[in-house]
Structures are given as C-alpha cells and as structure tokens.
Amino acid sequence: MASDAKDVLAALPDAGPVTVLLDDHHDSDLINRGLAADAGYRGTFGAEAEEGLEELRLVFRRKAHAAAMERALTALLRQDPALTEERLHDVVLGDLLDTAATRALLRRRAALGLGTAFSEPVLVDDGGRPFPPDEIPLRLRFARAVRVSIDGNAHFCRGLLRTRYPESAADQSPRATDPRPGTLPKEKAS
C-alpha cells in the first residue's frame, strides 16, 4: 500500500520528489527504508519475499475471489432450501441473487480475467475452470475457510485501528449486509 501510494503521488502532474512514510506499523522502519531506496518489495523484505509484489497481489486477488464465490453461493443456498452443495456445479452467475456479494464476485472475476457472462459457472478454480461435481463440497469449504480468514483478519485490523485511533471508529465498520436481495436479470449477460 505504501508503494502504491508513492507511485500514485509521483504520477500526479507537476509532482516533485515524493516521500511516503509509513507510521505505526510493526515493520514501519523496514518499509520506510525500502521506500526511500526504491528497493521494491523483494529488495525491502529479502528472503521473506519469495515472490514479487505482483505475484503477492495475485494471491490476494485469488483469495478475494474465493471469498466472494463463497459469500454469493452461501446466500443462494440460504435462499433456496432445495438447493444442495452438490448441485452448485450447475449454478451459473445469472442464477445468483442481485446482492452486493454478487456484484463483488463479478468485480473479482473481472480483476482476474475470468468470465463474467451470466452463463458462466460460479464455482471455478483460479483459471476459470469449473470444479468436478464430486469436489464441490470440499471446494466450497475451502472457499469458506478463506472467507472466514479474511473476515477475521479484517475484524482484527479494524479493532487495532479503533484502539490506536478512536476517532477512526466510524470509518471502520464491518461489511454491511445488502438489504435488497433478488435475482440478477438474465438479459444482462456480459
């Protein structure tokens, strides 16, 4: 994030030299030295950075996609008691409820270059390939574990931020639930 902030500021018209200082982070000193030296992610974190920053970003985008799949599919399972996990193999994007979770899933898919047409299967691997029907329950549990991990980490971070900076509490609320569930219109396939 600090590197991205520096890049955005430096790209502004008429920007002079840009200095970004990260404060109140367990690795502030290390990150600030890396930013000052334009060392990049691997140059800053050395052996801890097995991959480059773009590879790390891809890992997080994939995790966000898995969590978004789980949220959208869990909402669909709750709405349709006749639907079982095993039958999720046949669910396509157009079958999902029109909720913030579904819209987030579509954004996550687009960010990964995965199909967003309403005829596309929902539960897919990182390459956009549907999982075999016998793997669906396991894959859904894995996606749920990823989502719980992300949500737990976000909750922890919001708590730390509110503790350190009480005035930030209004900006650090948990994800709101979408009050308007419905089904996505079939004719809006992309």
KABEL-V610941 format. One record per run of one state. SS is the DSSP state (@ for helix, = for strand, . for the rest). FROM is the first residue (numbers start at 1). TO is the last residue. If there is no record, write none. Layout:
SS_FROM_TO / SS_FROM_TO
This chain:
._1_1 / @_2_10 / ._11_27 / @_28_36 / ._37_39 / @_40_48 / ._49_52 / @_53_79 / ._80_84 / @_85_90 / ._91_91 / =_92_92 / @_93_95 / ._96_96 / =_97_97 / ._98_99 / @_100_112 / ._113_120 / =_121_121 / ._122_123 / =_124_124 / ._125_129 / =_130_130 / ._131_132 / @_133_164 / ._165_165 / @_166_171 / ._172_182 / =_183_183 / ._184_185 / @_186_188 / ._189_190
